Amino acid sequence: MAPKEKAKELVEKMKNIPSEKTEKNKIHFLVMKQTAIRQALIAVDEILSELFEITLVTKSSYVHKHIDYYQEVKNEIEKL
């Protein structure tokens, strides 16, 4: 999955918004989106933290590829 798609998927999983986007729900929608973005960033930061710890032990290029991937995911989340 491309980093941009993964970023959107993570934010969507964090959202708890009404199914209808009415004027009444507009503020709620915006607040929940911002909350979902912050939660997705926390999740990605946790993943990156674990991956960094693994690289200290293994020095695996496989793990480095995942670090690069999740850094891109984080960048995409920040653009949302």
mmCIF file of the N, C-alpha and C atoms, coordinates in Angstrom:
data_MODEL
# 
_entry.id   MODEL 
# 
loop_
_atom_site.group_PDB 
_atom_site.id 
_atom_site.type_symbol 
_atom_site.label_atom_id 
_atom_site.label_alt_id 
_atom_site.label_comp_id 
_atom_site.label_asym_id 
_atom_site.label_entity_id 
_atom_site.label_seq_id 
_atom_site.pdbx_PDB_ins_code 
_atom_site.Cartn_x 
_atom_site.Cartn_y 
_atom_site.Cartn_z 
_atom_site.occupancy 
_atom_site.B_iso_or_equiv 
_atom_site.pdbx_formal_charge 
_atom_site.auth_seq_id 
_atom_site.auth_comp_id 
_atom_site.auth_asym_id 
_atom_site.auth_atom_id 
_atom_site.pdbx_PDB_model_num 
ATOM 1   N N  . MET A 1 1  ? 0.854   -1.181 0.000  1.00 0.00 ? 1  MET A N  1 
ATOM 2   C CA . MET A 1 1  ? 0.000   0.000  0.000  1.00 0.00 ? 1  MET A CA 1 
ATOM 3   C C  . MET A 1 1  ? 0.894   1.235  0.000  1.00 0.00 ? 1  MET A C  1 
ATOM 4   N N  . ALA A 1 2  ? 0.542   2.204  -0.802 1.00 0.00 ? 2  ALA A N  1 
ATOM 5   C CA . ALA A 1 2  ? 1.309   3.449  -0.874 1.00 0.00 ? 2  ALA A CA 1 
ATOM 6   C C  . ALA A 1 2  ? 1.182   4.215  0.441  1.00 0.00 ? 2  ALA A C  1 
ATOM 7   N N  . PRO A 1 3  ? 2.224   4.960  0.824  1.00 0.00 ? 3  PRO A N  1 
ATOM 8   C CA . PRO A 1 3  ? 2.170   5.715  2.075  1.00 0.00 ? 3  PRO A CA 1 
ATOM 9   C C  . PRO A 1 3  ? 0.959   6.639  2.170  1.00 0.00 ? 3  PRO A C  1 
ATOM 10  N N  . LYS A 1 4  ? 0.597   7.290  1.072  1.00 0.00 ? 4  LYS A N  1 
ATOM 11  C CA . LYS A 1 4  ? -0.549  8.203  1.093  1.00 0.00 ? 4  LYS A CA 1 
ATOM 12  C C  . LYS A 1 4  ? -1.837  7.444  1.414  1.00 0.00 ? 4  LYS A C  1 
ATOM 13  N N  . GLU A 1 5  ? -1.998  6.263  0.827  1.00 0.00 ? 5  GLU A N  1 
ATOM 14  C CA . GLU A 1 5  ? -3.185  5.443  1.092  1.00 0.00 ? 5  GLU A CA 1 
ATOM 15  C C  . GLU A 1 5  ? -3.190  4.963  2.533  1.00 0.00 ? 5  GLU A C  1 
ATOM 16  N N  . LYS A 1 6  ? -2.030  4.556  3.040  1.00 0.00 ? 6  LYS A N  1 
ATOM 17  C CA . LYS A 1 6  ? -1.920  4.096  4.424  1.00 0.00 ? 6  LYS A CA 1 
ATOM 18  C C  . LYS A 1 6  ? -2.254  5.229  5.387  1.00 0.00 ? 6  LYS A C  1 
ATOM 19  N N  . ALA A 1 7  ? -1.789  6.433  5.086  1.00 0.00 ? 7  ALA A N  1 
ATOM 20  C CA . ALA A 1 7  ? -2.080  7.600  5.931  1.00 0.00 ? 7  ALA A CA 1 
ATOM 21  C C  . ALA A 1 7  ? -3.579  7.821  6.014  1.00 0.00 ? 7  ALA A C  1 
ATOM 22  N N  . LYS A 1 8  ? -4.251  7.801  4.867  1.00 0.00 ? 8  LYS A N  1 
ATOM 23  C CA . LYS A 1 8  ? -5.704  8.006  4.854  1.00 0.00 ? 8  LYS A CA 1 
ATOM 24  C C  . LYS A 1 8  ? -6.418  6.887  5.603  1.00 0.00 ? 8  LYS A C  1 
ATOM 25  N N  . GLU A 1 9  ? -5.950  5.661  5.420  1.00 0.00 ? 9  GLU A N  1 
ATOM 26  C CA . GLU A 1 9  ? -6.568  4.519  6.100  1.00 0.00 ? 9  GLU A CA 1 
ATOM 27  C C  . GLU A 1 9  ? -6.465  4.666  7.620  1.00 0.00 ? 9  GLU A C  1 
ATOM 28  N N  . LEU A 1 10 ? -5.289  5.039  8.117  1.00 0.00 ? 10 LEU A N  1 
ATOM 29  C CA . LEU A 1 10 ? -5.102  5.198  9.560  1.00 0.00 ? 10 LEU A CA 1 
ATOM 30  C C  . LEU A 1 10 ? -5.997  6.292  10.124 1.00 0.00 ? 10 LEU A C  1 
ATOM 31  N N  . VAL A 1 11 ? -6.074  7.417  9.432  1.00 0.00 ? 11 VAL A N  1 
ATOM 32  C CA . VAL A 1 11 ? -6.920  8.513  9.913  1.00 0.00 ? 11 VAL A CA 1 
ATOM 33  C C  . VAL A 1 11 ? -8.380  8.083  9.904  1.00 0.00 ? 11 VAL A C  1 
ATOM 34  N N  . GLU A 1 12 ? -8.825  7.394  8.862  1.00 0.00 ? 12 GLU A N  1 
ATOM 35  C CA . GLU A 1 12 ? -10.208 6.926  8.795  1.00 0.00 ? 12 GLU A CA 1 
ATOM 36  C C  . GLU A 1 12 ? -10.523 5.972  9.946  1.00 0.00 ? 12 GLU A C  1 
ATOM 37  N N  . LYS A 1 13 ? -9.572  5.126  10.304 1.00 0.00 ? 13 LYS A N  1 
ATOM 38  C CA . LYS A 1 13 ? -9.786  4.195  11.412 1.00 0.00 ? 13 LYS A CA 1 
ATOM 39  C C  . LYS A 1 13 ? -9.918  4.916  12.742 1.00 0.00 ? 13 LYS A C  1 
ATOM 40  N N  . MET A 1 14 ? -9.317  6.085  12.849 1.00 0.00 ? 14 MET A N  1 
ATOM 41  C CA . MET A 1 14 ? -9.361  6.839  14.096 1.00 0.00 ? 14 MET A CA 1 
ATOM 42  C C  . MET A 1 14 ? -10.607 7.714  14.211 1.00 0.00 ? 14 MET A C  1 
ATOM 43  N N  . LYS A 1 15 ? -11.295 7.944  13.097 1.00 0.00 ? 15 LYS A N  1 
ATOM 44  C CA . LYS A 1 15 ? -12.460 8.840  13.090 1.00 0.00 ? 15 LYS A CA 1 
ATOM 45  C C  . LYS A 1 15 ? -13.686 8.186  13.700 1.00 0.00 ? 15 LYS A C  1 
ATOM 46  N N  . ASN A 1 16 ? -14.486 9.034  14.321 1.00 0.00 ? 16 ASN A N  1 
ATOM 47  C CA . ASN A 1 16 ? -15.786 8.628  14.830 1.00 0.00 ? 16 ASN A CA 1 
ATOM 48  C C  . ASN A 1 16 ? -16.729 9.774  14.515 1.00 0.00 ? 16 ASN A C  1 
ATOM 49  N N  . ILE A 1 17 ? -17.069 9.905  13.238 1.00 0.00 ? 17 ILE A N  1 
ATOM 50  C CA . ILE A 1 17 ? -17.848 11.059 12.804 1.00 0.00 ? 17 ILE A CA 1 
ATOM 51  C C  . ILE A 1 17 ? -19.234 10.633 12.357 1.00 0.00 ? 17 ILE A C  1 
ATOM 52  N N  . PRO A 1 18 ? -20.189 11.545 12.407 1.00 0.00 ? 18 PRO A N  1 
ATOM 53  C CA . PRO A 1 18 ? -21.537 11.232 11.929 1.00 0.00 ? 18 PRO A CA 1 
ATOM 54  C C  . PRO A 1 18 ? -21.512 10.895 10.445 1.00 0.00 ? 18 PRO A C  1 
ATOM 55  N N  . SER A 1 19 ? -22.440 10.047 10.023 1.00 0.00 ? 19 SER A N  1 
ATOM 56  C CA . SER A 1 19 ? -22.475 9.649  8.623  1.00 0.00 ? 19 SER A CA 1 
ATOM 57  C C  . SER A 1 19 ? -22.945 10.777 7.713  1.00 0.00 ? 19 SER A C  1 
ATOM 58  N N  . GLU A 1 20 ? -23.717 11.699 8.227  1.00 0.00 ? 20 GLU A N  1 
ATOM 59  C CA . GLU A 1 20 ? -24.195 12.835 7.443  1.00 0.00 ? 20 GLU A CA 1 
ATOM 60  C C  . GLU A 1 20 ? -23.371 14.075 7.770  1.00 0.00 ? 20 GLU A C  1 
ATOM 61  N N  . LYS A 1 21 ? -23.005 14.817 6.737  1.00 0.00 ? 21 LYS A N  1 
ATOM 62  C CA . LYS A 1 21 ? -22.264 16.058 6.947  1.00 0.00 ? 21 LYS A CA 1 
ATOM 63  C C  . LYS A 1 21 ? -23.239 17.237 6.860  1.00 0.00 ? 21 LYS A C  1 
ATOM 64  N N  . THR A 1 22 ? -24.030 17.418 7.870  1.00 0.00 ? 22 THR A N  1 
ATOM 65  C CA . THR A 1 22 ? -24.970 18.542 7.911  1.00 0.00 ? 22 THR A CA 1 
ATOM 66  C C  . THR A 1 22 ? -24.269 19.731 8.556  1.00 0.00 ? 22 THR A C  1 
ATOM 67  N N  . GLU A 1 23 ? -24.877 20.893 8.451  1.00 0.00 ? 23 GLU A N  1 
ATOM 68  C CA . GLU A 1 23 ? -24.314 22.097 9.075  1.00 0.00 ? 23 GLU A CA 1 
ATOM 69  C C  . GLU A 1 23 ? -24.132 21.891 10.573 1.00 0.00 ? 23 GLU A C  1 
ATOM 70  N N  . LYS A 1 24 ? -25.093 21.213 11.182 1.00 0.00 ? 24 LYS A N  1 
ATOM 71  C CA . LYS A 1 24 ? -25.033 20.966 12.625 1.00 0.00 ? 24 LYS A CA 1 
ATOM 72  C C  . LYS A 1 24 ? -23.807 20.122 12.985 1.00 0.00 ? 24 LYS A C  1 
ATOM 73  N N  . ASN A 1 25 ? -23.453 19.213 12.100 1.00 0.00 ? 25 ASN A N  1 
ATOM 74  C CA . ASN A 1 25 ? -22.338 18.310 12.375 1.00 0.00 ? 25 ASN A CA 1 
ATOM 75  C C  . ASN A 1 25 ? -20.997 18.824 11.854 1.00 0.00 ? 25 ASN A C  1 
ATOM 76  N N  . LYS A 1 26 ? -20.999 19.975 11.178 1.00 0.00 ? 26 LYS A N  1 
ATOM 77  C CA . LYS A 1 26 ? -19.779 20.485 10.539 1.00 0.00 ? 26 LYS A CA 1 
ATOM 78  C C  . LYS A 1 26 ? -18.633 20.678 11.530 1.00 0.00 ? 26 LYS A C  1 
ATOM 79  N N  . ILE A 1 27 ? -18.899 21.328 12.645 1.00 0.00 ? 27 ILE A N  1 
ATOM 80  C CA . ILE A 1 27 ? -17.857 21.555 13.653 1.00 0.00 ? 27 ILE A CA 1 
ATOM 81  C C  . ILE A 1 27 ? -17.401 20.234 14.247 1.00 0.00 ? 27 ILE A C  1 
ATOM 82  N N  . HIS A 1 28 ? -18.358 19.375 14.547 1.00 0.00 ? 28 HIS A N  1 
ATOM 83  C CA . HIS A 1 28 ? -18.016 18.053 15.084 1.00 0.00 ? 28 HIS A CA 1 
ATOM 84  C C  . HIS A 1 28 ? -17.124 17.300 14.110 1.00 0.00 ? 28 HIS A C  1 
ATOM 85  N N  . PHE A 1 29 ? -17.454 17.352 12.835 1.00 0.00 ? 29 PHE A N  1 
ATOM 86  C CA . PHE A 1 29 ? -16.669 16.682 11.794 1.00 0.00 ? 29 PHE A CA 1 
ATOM 87  C C  . PHE A 1 29 ? -15.231 17.193 11.789 1.00 0.00 ? 29 PHE A C  1 
ATOM 88  N N  . LEU A 1 30 ? -15.050 18.510 11.837 1.00 0.00 ? 30 LEU A N  1 
ATOM 89  C CA . LEU A 1 30 ? -13.710 19.091 11.806 1.00 0.00 ? 30 LEU A CA 1 
ATOM 90  C C  . LEU A 1 30 ? -12.898 18.721 13.042 1.00 0.00 ? 30 LEU A C  1 
ATOM 91  N N  . VAL A 1 31 ? -13.542 18.762 14.197 1.00 0.00 ? 31 VAL A N  1 
ATOM 92  C CA . VAL A 1 31 ? -12.857 18.411 15.441 1.00 0.00 ? 31 VAL A CA 1 
ATOM 93  C C  . VAL A 1 31 ? -12.451 16.937 15.422 1.00 0.00 ? 31 VAL A C  1 
ATOM 94  N N  . MET A 1 32 ? -13.353 16.080 14.977 1.00 0.00 ? 32 MET A N  1 
ATOM 95  C CA . MET A 1 32 ? -13.050 14.649 14.955 1.00 0.00 ? 32 MET A CA 1 
ATOM 96  C C  . MET A 1 32 ? -11.955 14.332 13.949 1.00 0.00 ? 32 MET A C  1 
ATOM 97  N N  . LYS A 1 33 ? -11.924 15.048 12.833 1.00 0.00 ? 33 LYS A N  1 
ATOM 98  C CA . LYS A 1 33 ? -10.865 14.819 11.845 1.00 0.00 ? 33 LYS A CA 1 
ATOM 99  C C  . LYS A 1 33 ? -9.516  15.184 12.439 1.00 0.00 ? 33 LYS A C  1 
ATOM 100 N N  . GLN A 1 34 ? -9.443  16.341 13.103 1.00 0.00 ? 34 GLN A N  1 
ATOM 101 C CA . GLN A 1 34 ? -8.183  16.762 13.710 1.00 0.00 ? 34 GLN A CA 1 
ATOM 102 C C  . GLN A 1 34 ? -7.756  15.790 14.812 1.00 0.00 ? 34 GLN A C  1 
ATOM 103 N N  . THR A 1 35 ? -8.706  15.301 15.581 1.00 0.00 ? 35 THR A N  1 
ATOM 104 C CA . THR A 1 35 ? -8.408  14.317 16.622 1.00 0.00 ? 35 THR A CA 1 
ATOM 105 C C  . THR A 1 35 ? -7.900  13.028 15.988 1.00 0.00 ? 35 THR A C  1 
ATOM 106 N N  . ALA A 1 36 ? -8.545  12.597 14.913 1.00 0.00 ? 36 ALA A N  1 
ATOM 107 C CA . ALA A 1 36 ? -8.131  11.375 14.222 1.00 0.00 ? 36 ALA A CA 1 
ATOM 108 C C  . ALA A 1 36 ? -6.721  11.516 13.664 1.00 0.00 ? 36 ALA A C  1 
ATOM 109 N N  . ILE A 1 37 ? -6.400  12.683 13.142 1.00 0.00 ? 37 ILE A N  1 
ATOM 110 C CA . ILE A 1 37 ? -5.054  12.925 12.617 1.00 0.00 ? 37 ILE A CA 1 
ATOM 111 C C  . ILE A 1 37 ? -4.031  12.839 13.740 1.00 0.00 ? 37 ILE A C  1 
ATOM 112 N N  . ARG A 1 38 ? -4.327  13.463 14.877 1.00 0.00 ? 38 ARG A N  1 
ATOM 113 C CA . ARG A 1 38 ? -3.386  13.398 16.020 1.00 0.00 ? 38 ARG A CA 1 
ATOM 114 C C  . ARG A 1 38 ? -3.207  11.959 16.493 1.00 0.00 ? 38 ARG A C  1 
ATOM 115 N N  . GLN A 1 39 ? -4.295  11.198 16.552 1.00 0.00 ? 39 GLN A N  1 
ATOM 116 C CA . GLN A 1 39 ? -4.208  9.801  16.992 1.00 0.00 ? 39 GLN A CA 1 
ATOM 117 C C  . GLN A 1 39 ? -3.408  8.958  16.009 1.00 0.00 ? 39 GLN A C  1 
ATOM 118 N N  . ALA A 1 40 ? -3.610  9.179  14.720 1.00 0.00 ? 40 ALA A N  1 
ATOM 119 C CA . ALA A 1 40 ? -2.862  8.437  13.707 1.00 0.00 ? 40 ALA A CA 1 
ATOM 120 C C  . ALA A 1 40 ? -1.373  8.768  13.803 1.00 0.00 ? 40 ALA A C  1 
ATOM 121 N N  . LEU A 1 41 ? -1.050  10.027 14.063 1.00 0.00 ? 41 LEU A N  1 
ATOM 122 C CA . LEU A 1 41 ? 0.366   10.412 14.229 1.00 0.00 ? 41 LEU A CA 1 
ATOM 123 C C  . LEU A 1 41 ? 0.981   9.736  15.450 1.00 0.00 ? 41 LEU A C  1 
ATOM 124 N N  . ILE A 1 42 ? 0.226   9.634  16.522 1.00 0.00 ? 42 ILE A N  1 
ATOM 125 C CA . ILE A 1 42 ? 0.712   8.944  17.720 1.00 0.00 ? 42 ILE A CA 1 
ATOM 126 C C  . ILE A 1 42 ? 0.983   7.476  17.387 1.00 0.00 ? 42 ILE A C  1 
ATOM 127 N N  . ALA A 1 43 ? 0.068   6.851  16.662 1.00 0.00 ? 43 ALA A N  1 
ATOM 128 C CA . ALA A 1 43 ? 0.244   5.443  16.295 1.00 0.00 ? 43 ALA A CA 1 
ATOM 129 C C  . ALA A 1 43 ? 1.489   5.249  15.440 1.00 0.00 ? 43 ALA A C  1 
ATOM 130 N N  . VAL A 1 44 ? 1.687   6.104  14.469 1.00 0.00 ? 44 VAL A N  1 
ATOM 131 C CA . VAL A 1 44 ? 2.862   5.987  13.596 1.00 0.00 ? 44 VAL A CA 1 
ATOM 132 C C  . VAL A 1 44 ? 4.142   6.259  14.386 1.00 0.00 ? 44 VAL A C  1 
ATOM 133 N N  . ASP A 1 45 ? 4.111   7.230  15.286 1.00 0.00 ? 45 ASP A N  1 
ATOM 134 C CA . ASP A 1 45 ? 5.288   7.494  16.127 1.00 0.00 ? 45 ASP A CA 1 
ATOM 135 C C  . ASP A 1 45 ? 5.648   6.268  16.971 1.00 0.00 ? 45 ASP A C  1 
ATOM 136 N N  . GLU A 1 46 ? 4.647   5.577  17.480 1.00 0.00 ? 46 GLU A N  1 
ATOM 137 C CA . GLU A 1 46 ? 4.892   4.350  18.251 1.00 0.00 ? 46 GLU A CA 1 
ATOM 138 C C  . GLU A 1 46 ? 5.517   3.265  17.376 1.00 0.00 ? 46 GLU A C  1 
ATOM 139 N N  . ILE A 1 47 ? 4.999   3.123  16.165 1.00 0.00 ? 47 ILE A N  1 
ATOM 140 C CA . ILE A 1 47 ? 5.556   2.140  15.228 1.00 0.00 ? 47 ILE A CA 1 
ATOM 141 C C  . ILE A 1 47 ? 7.009   2.479  14.931 1.00 0.00 ? 47 ILE A C  1 
ATOM 142 N N  . LEU A 1 48 ? 7.272   3.743  14.635 1.00 0.00 ? 48 LEU A N  1 
ATOM 143 C CA . LEU A 1 48 ? 8.644   4.168  14.338 1.00 0.00 ? 48 LEU A CA 1 
ATOM 144 C C  . LEU A 1 48 ? 9.574   3.954  15.524 1.00 0.00 ? 48 LEU A C  1 
ATOM 145 N N  . SER A 1 49 ? 9.095   4.224  16.712 1.00 0.00 ? 49 SER A N  1 
ATOM 146 C CA . SER A 1 49 ? 9.906   4.018  17.911 1.00 0.00 ? 49 SER A CA 1 
ATOM 147 C C  . SER A 1 49 ? 10.327  2.552  18.040 1.00 0.00 ? 49 SER A C  1 
ATOM 148 N N  . GLU A 1 50 ? 9.373   1.668  17.834 1.00 0.00 ? 50 GLU A N  1 
ATOM 149 C CA . GLU A 1 50 ? 9.679   0.233  17.907 1.00 0.00 ? 50 GLU A CA 1 
ATOM 150 C C  . GLU A 1 50 ? 10.658  -0.181 16.806 1.00 0.00 ? 50 GLU A C  1 
ATOM 151 N N  . LEU A 1 51 ? 10.440  0.327  15.607 1.00 0.00 ? 51 LEU A N  1 
ATOM 152 C CA . LEU A 1 51 ? 11.334  -0.015 14.503 1.00 0.00 ? 51 LEU A CA 1 
ATOM 153 C C  . LEU A 1 51 ? 12.755  0.490  14.751 1.00 0.00 ? 51 LEU A C  1 
ATOM 154 N N  . PHE A 1 52 ? 12.883  1.689  15.320 1.00 0.00 ? 52 PHE A N  1 
ATOM 155 C CA . PHE A 1 52 ? 14.212  2.217  15.645 1.00 0.00 ? 52 PHE A CA 1 
ATOM 156 C C  . PHE A 1 52 ? 14.915  1.323  16.666 1.00 0.00 ? 52 PHE A C  1 
ATOM 157 N N  . GLU A 1 53 ? 14.170  0.845  17.653 1.00 0.00 ? 53 GLU A N  1 
ATOM 158 C CA . GLU A 1 53 ? 14.758  -0.053 18.645 1.00 0.00 ? 53 GLU A CA 1 
ATOM 159 C C  . GLU A 1 53 ? 15.220  -1.364 18.004 1.00 0.00 ? 53 GLU A C  1 
ATOM 160 N N  . ILE A 1 54 ? 14.424  -1.875 17.086 1.00 0.00 ? 54 ILE A N  1 
ATOM 161 C CA . ILE A 1 54 ? 14.787  -3.116 16.401 1.00 0.00 ? 54 ILE A CA 1 
ATOM 162 C C  . ILE A 1 54 ? 16.060  -2.924 15.585 1.00 0.00 ? 54 ILE A C  1 
ATOM 163 N N  . THR A 1 55 ? 16.214  -1.761 14.952 1.00 0.00 ? 55 THR A N  1 
ATOM 164 C CA . THR A 1 55 ? 17.416  -1.531 14.136 1.00 0.00 ? 55 THR A CA 1 
ATOM 165 C C  . THR A 1 55 ? 18.676  -1.480 14.989 1.00 0.00 ? 55 THR A C  1 
ATOM 166 N N  . LEU A 1 56 ? 18.541  -1.063 16.240 1.00 0.00 ? 56 LEU A N  1 
ATOM 167 C CA . LEU A 1 56 ? 19.712  -1.043 17.118 1.00 0.00 ? 56 LEU A CA 1 
ATOM 168 C C  . LEU A 1 56 ? 20.256  -2.450 17.330 1.00 0.00 ? 56 LEU A C  1 
ATOM 169 N N  . VAL A 1 57 ? 19.360  -3.421 17.335 1.00 0.00 ? 57 VAL A N  1 
ATOM 170 C CA . VAL A 1 57 ? 19.754  -4.805 17.575 1.00 0.00 ? 57 VAL A CA 1 
ATOM 171 C C  . VAL A 1 57 ? 20.119  -5.523 16.274 1.00 0.00 ? 57 VAL A C  1 
ATOM 172 N N  . THR A 1 58 ? 19.290  -5.352 15.256 1.00 0.00 ? 58 THR A N  1 
ATOM 173 C CA . THR A 1 58 ? 19.445  -6.160 14.044 1.00 0.00 ? 58 THR A CA 1 
ATOM 174 C C  . THR A 1 58 ? 20.228  -5.489 12.925 1.00 0.00 ? 58 THR A C  1 
ATOM 175 N N  . LYS A 1 59 ? 20.148  -4.164 12.849 1.00 0.00 ? 59 LYS A N  1 
ATOM 176 C CA . LYS A 1 59 ? 20.757  -3.410 11.748 1.00 0.00 ? 59 LYS A CA 1 
ATOM 177 C C  . LYS A 1 59 ? 20.300  -3.937 10.386 1.00 0.00 ? 59 LYS A C  1 
ATOM 178 N N  . SER A 1 60 ? 19.063  -4.356 10.332 1.00 0.00 ? 60 SER A N  1 
ATOM 179 C CA . SER A 1 60 ? 18.488  -4.963 9.138  1.00 0.00 ? 60 SER A CA 1 
ATOM 180 C C  . SER A 1 60 ? 18.031  -3.912 8.125  1.00 0.00 ? 60 SER A C  1 
ATOM 181 N N  . SER A 1 61 ? 18.395  -4.126 6.862  1.00 0.00 ? 61 SER A N  1 
ATOM 182 C CA . SER A 1 61 ? 17.928  -3.218 5.813  1.00 0.00 ? 61 SER A CA 1 
ATOM 183 C C  . SER A 1 61 ? 16.421  -3.357 5.613  1.00 0.00 ? 61 SER A C  1 
ATOM 184 N N  . TYR A 1 62 ? 15.883  -4.529 5.928  1.00 0.00 ? 62 TYR A N  1 
ATOM 185 C CA . TYR A 1 62 ? 14.443  -4.767 5.851  1.00 0.00 ? 62 TYR A CA 1 
ATOM 186 C C  . TYR A 1 62 ? 13.704  -3.823 6.807  1.00 0.00 ? 62 TYR A C  1 
ATOM 187 N N  . VAL A 1 63 ? 14.232  -3.681 7.993  1.00 0.00 ? 63 VAL A N  1 
ATOM 188 C CA . VAL A 1 63 ? 13.619  -2.790 8.984  1.00 0.00 ? 63 VAL A CA 1 
ATOM 189 C C  . VAL A 1 63 ? 13.772  -1.339 8.541  1.00 0.00 ? 63 VAL A C  1 
ATOM 190 N N  . HIS A 1 64 ? 14.918  -1.002 7.961  1.00 0.00 ? 64 HIS A N  1 
ATOM 191 C CA . HIS A 1 64 ? 15.129  0.369  7.480  1.00 0.00 ? 64 HIS A CA 1 
ATOM 192 C C  . HIS A 1 64 ? 14.110  0.744  6.409  1.00 0.00 ? 64 HIS A C  1 
ATOM 193 N N  . LYS A 1 65 ? 13.740  -0.212 5.571  1.00 0.00 ? 65 LYS A N  1 
ATOM 194 C CA . LYS A 1 65 ? 12.715  0.051  4.549  1.00 0.00 ? 65 LYS A CA 1 
ATOM 195 C C  . LYS A 1 65 ? 11.375  0.377  5.204  1.00 0.00 ? 65 LYS A C  1 
ATOM 196 N N  . HIS A 1 66 ? 11.067  -0.316 6.299  1.00 0.00 ? 66 HIS A N  1 
ATOM 197 C CA . HIS A 1 66 ? 9.821   -0.039 7.024  1.00 0.00 ? 66 HIS A CA 1 
ATOM 198 C C  . HIS A 1 66 ? 9.871   1.325  7.705  1.00 0.00 ? 66 HIS A C  1 
ATOM 199 N N  . ILE A 1 67 ? 11.026  1.690  8.204  1.00 0.00 ? 67 ILE A N  1 
ATOM 200 C CA . ILE A 1 67 ? 11.177  3.016  8.812  1.00 0.00 ? 67 ILE A CA 1 
ATOM 201 C C  . ILE A 1 67 ? 10.924  4.088  7.757  1.00 0.00 ? 67 ILE A C  1 
ATOM 202 N N  . ASP A 1 68 ? 11.537  3.916  6.592  1.00 0.00 ? 68 ASP A N  1 
ATOM 203 C CA . ASP A 1 68 ? 11.332  4.878  5.508  1.00 0.00 ? 68 ASP A CA 1 
ATOM 204 C C  . ASP A 1 68 ? 9.857   4.955  5.125  1.00 0.00 ? 68 ASP A C  1 
ATOM 205 N N  . TYR A 1 69 ? 9.210   3.797  5.044  1.00 0.00 ? 69 TYR A N  1 
ATOM 206 C CA . TYR A 1 69 ? 7.795   3.736  4.679  1.00 0.00 ? 69 TYR A CA 1 
ATOM 207 C C  . TYR A 1 69 ? 6.944   4.498  5.693  1.00 0.00 ? 69 TYR A C  1 
ATOM 208 N N  . TYR A 1 70 ? 7.149   4.217  6.980  1.00 0.00 ? 70 TYR A N  1 
ATOM 209 C CA . TYR A 1 70 ? 6.316   4.875  7.994  1.00 0.00 ? 70 TYR A CA 1 
ATOM 210 C C  . TYR A 1 70 ? 6.654   6.354  8.155  1.00 0.00 ? 70 TYR A C  1 
ATOM 211 N N  . GLN A 1 71 ? 7.871   6.754  7.809  1.00 0.00 ? 71 GLN A N  1 
ATOM 212 C CA . GLN A 1 71 ? 8.180   8.194  7.786  1.00 0.00 ? 71 GLN A CA 1 
ATOM 213 C C  . GLN A 1 71 ? 7.363   8.868  6.694  1.00 0.00 ? 71 GLN A C  1 
ATOM 214 N N  . GLU A 1 72 ? 7.243   8.194  5.539  1.00 0.00 ? 72 GLU A N  1 
ATOM 215 C CA . GLU A 1 72 ? 6.429   8.735  4.452  1.00 0.00 ? 72 GLU A CA 1 
ATOM 216 C C  . GLU A 1 72 ? 4.954   8.775  4.849  1.00 0.00 ? 72 GLU A C  1 
ATOM 217 N N  . VAL A 1 73 ? 4.493   7.729  5.535  1.00 0.00 ? 73 VAL A N  1 
ATOM 218 C CA . VAL A 1 73 ? 3.106   7.707  6.017  1.00 0.00 ? 73 VAL A CA 1 
ATOM 219 C C  . VAL A 1 73 ? 2.875   8.894  6.948  1.00 0.00 ? 73 VAL A C  1 
ATOM 220 N N  . LYS A 1 74 ? 3.796   9.124  7.853  1.00 0.00 ? 74 LYS A N  1 
ATOM 221 C CA . LYS A 1 74 ? 3.676   10.247 8.789  1.00 0.00 ? 74 LYS A CA 1 
ATOM 222 C C  . LYS A 1 74 ? 3.617   11.575 8.043  1.00 0.00 ? 74 LYS A C  1 
ATOM 223 N N  . ASN A 1 75 ? 4.464   11.742 7.034  1.00 0.00 ? 75 ASN A N  1 
ATOM 224 C CA . ASN A 1 75 ? 4.453   12.961 6.239  1.00 0.00 ? 75 ASN A CA 1 
ATOM 225 C C  . ASN A 1 75 ? 3.104   13.159 5.552  1.00 0.00 ? 75 ASN A C  1 
ATOM 226 N N  . GLU A 1 76 ? 2.533   12.064 5.048  1.00 0.00 ? 76 GLU A N  1 
ATOM 227 C CA . GLU A 1 76 ? 1.233   12.148 4.376  1.00 0.00 ? 76 GLU A CA 1 
ATOM 228 C C  . GLU A 1 76 ? 0.111   12.482 5.365  1.00 0.00 ? 76 GLU A C  1 
ATOM 229 N N  . ILE A 1 77 ? 0.178   11.922 6.546  1.00 0.00 ? 77 ILE A N  1 
ATOM 230 C CA . ILE A 1 77 ? -0.836  12.249 7.567  1.00 0.00 ? 77 ILE A CA 1 
ATOM 231 C C  . ILE A 1 77 ? -0.766  13.733 7.899  1.00 0.00 ? 77 ILE A C  1 
ATOM 232 N N  . GLU A 1 78 ? 0.434   14.260 8.024  1.00 0.00 ? 78 GLU A N  1 
ATOM 233 C CA . GLU A 1 78 ? 0.592   15.672 8.357  1.00 0.00 ? 78 GLU A CA 1 
ATOM 234 C C  . GLU A 1 78 ? 0.045   16.583 7.270  1.00 0.00 ? 78 GLU A C  1 
ATOM 235 N N  . LYS A 1 79 ? -0.049  16.092 6.042  1.00 0.00 ? 79 LYS A N  1 
ATOM 236 C CA . LYS A 1 79 ? -0.597  16.891 4.939  1.00 0.00 ? 79 LYS A CA 1 
ATOM 237 C C  . LYS A 1 79 ? -2.133  16.899 4.936  1.00 0.00 ? 79 LYS A C  1 
ATOM 238 N N  . LEU A 1 80 ? -2.750  15.957 5.646  1.00 0.00 ? 80 LEU A N  1 
ATOM 239 C CA . LEU A 1 80 ? -4.218  15.853 5.618  1.00 0.00 ? 80 LEU A CA 1 
ATOM 240 C C  . LEU A 1 80 ? -4.891  17.000 6.363  1.00 0.00 ? 80 LEU A C  1 
# 
